[in-house]
Amino acid sequence: MTTSPAQRLAALRQAMKAQQIDAWIVPSADPHMSEYLPEHWRGRTWLSGFDGSVGTLAVTADFAELWVDSRYWEQAKRQLEGSGFVLQKLGQGRPSMLESLVQRLPEKAVVGIPADGLSLAGKREMQAEFAKKNIQLRHDIDLLNSFWSDRPGLPASPLFVHKPEFSPESAVQKLSRVRAAMKEHGADHHLISSLDDLAWITNLRGSDVPFNPVFLGYLLIGPERSTLFIDPAKLNDETRKALAEAKIDVADYGSIVDAMSKLSGTLLVDPDRTAVYTLNRLPENVRVVEDINPSTLYKARKPEAEIEHTKEAMIRDGAALCGFFAELEQKLAAGETVTELDIDTMLHEHRSKQAHFISASFDTIAGFNENGALPHYAATPEYYSTIKGPGLLLIDSGAHYLDGTTDITRVIPIGEPTAQQKRDYTLVLKAHIALAEAVFPEGLSGQILDTICRAPLWKEQCDYGHGTGHGVGYFLNVHQGPQRIAYNVAGIKHNMMEENMITSNEPGLYRPGKWGIRIENLVVHRRVKQPAETEFGSYLCFEQLTLCPIDTQLIERSMLTDEEAAWLNDYHALVREKLGPRTEGAAKEWLERNTRPI
């Protein structure tokens, strides 16, 4: 058994040579095109040692590379040491991985990638790029299986029914909506591979994927009945009954390819979220219609009942955060040793006491000083900092409750902040407020909306490398499309701002080696009430969902306009009103002190 990344790299190259493959690509993907992956599909981490949430490996006989964007450059540099892999930086006008491969590979080279990690859209993109040099794309084999002897099996956590009291729309109703969309596409069948869509339609949840309450499976929807492809051992009497009521049959997870080989008529699939693996044996006479999963759009636009449930979850989450920050303040004042690792433990302790708590919604980011400058930093037992002033502590965390999903980022000073830190923080706050107060046409692209948020930072020639906002699920994935507020990501389909979507507002500013600042709230898209509509169309605004004080010690008041200060005071009045009755003792005192008007 190979024991180190360098040994594994050598074994991969040996397998490539045996199969006459010139380059091998290891994506961060599974057959469901998930963001967070079960261990079975974490080949990129197993090979290289890099455990960031995204990144792609490209290996030839001459080079081995990890391609990641700016969020992971520092982490990758540290974790790749001694692995044999070299960091390749994406973004800022640099060539993409595919462009770089085409430049360096000879004519008629062979490039391989596992079929269960390649989407239909990704295959099309690769073939178009490789055609420039007649490069052949192979996806008929997974080389890792030839030497990953202890590869983890598939997760087997049980499913459970999302309680009807928290699910305002039944699976029967959701399937009816999807079938109506299928009819518009002229589709006899619809294959759903994406796990959040699967969980949303069935009103079932699981824990097969870290931080996402979803389960491995496929759903094949027909005109009258559907089939859920899943490990039957995950089902109990309650979940089987729920599936039967929705006319959903059960088949083994591994039988999906065989089932697809027996289809006829017209099939609707989402090319971005369907792996070529699942369609390898699809009959040639089946007409394939490619479009976004209808359920992706449906679940993004929350019914009012889900929004009301989410508001209640936000109140409980905010109360837990008040308790957490009060305890953190007391520990630091008493001179106790607190590390970045302790932050996650403390947050879990406070949140888990709240009703309907299930789990964290992502791996807590607690970055002190220079670690806060890494947007997706995660402390580990091998690498973490002790929180000892002076400095800035960035905490990005969230939780899943049965009635909602939360995601919040706050920054607090440890000791006396510097003038430069206060300036940076106030710039980020101005950007946050600019988006929070935005009024914009319904259907506006998230790319355009992003410029409103960044304008205060751009004015000072500052920026940040990540997006400003992502969609959020309802007791589902904390990162959920289709909407995204990001100016520098082209080609996003269906990235329109619609009523009743829930999206994050999280501008930032990062000083490598010094500190990082990000202020994040979740907001719900609302139609402007007065007037509801003008001769120029319908307009939307944002209603605040997240309830937790925004630090005021770091604000340089002279940089805020009176209107911006009024927004912050109004927000803090709302926070105090909603959380006051849910807090007591030190938590209540902390809340009241940190929501005083500025």
Secondary structure, DSSP 8 states (H G I E B T S, - for coil): ---SHHHHHHHHHHHHHHTT-SEEEE-S--TT--SS--GGG-HHHHHH----SS-EEEE-SS-EEEEE-GGGHHHHHHHTTTSS-EEEE--TT---HHHHHHHHS-TT-EEE--GGG-BHHHHHHHHHHHGGGT-EEE-S--GGGGT-TT---------EE--GGG-SS-HHHHHHHHHHHHHHHT-SEEEE--HHHHHHHHTEE--SBTTB-----EEEE-SS-EEEES-GGG--HHHHHHHHHTTEEEE-GGGHHHHHTT--SEEEE-TTS-BGGGGTT--TTSEEEE---HHHHHHHS--HHHHHHHHHHHHHHHHHHHHHHHHHHHHHHTT---BHHHHHHHHHHHHHTSTTEEEESS--EEEEGGGGGSTT---BTTB--B--SSEEEEEEE-EEETTEE--EEEEEEES---HHHHHHHHHHHHHHHHHHT--EETT-BHHHHHHHHHHHHHHTT---SS-SEEB--SSS-SS--S-EE-TT----TT-B--TT-EEEE--EEEETTTEEEE-BEEEEEEE--SSS-BTTB-EEEEEE-------STT--GGGS-HHHHHHHHHHHHHHHHHHGGG--HHHHHHHHHTT---
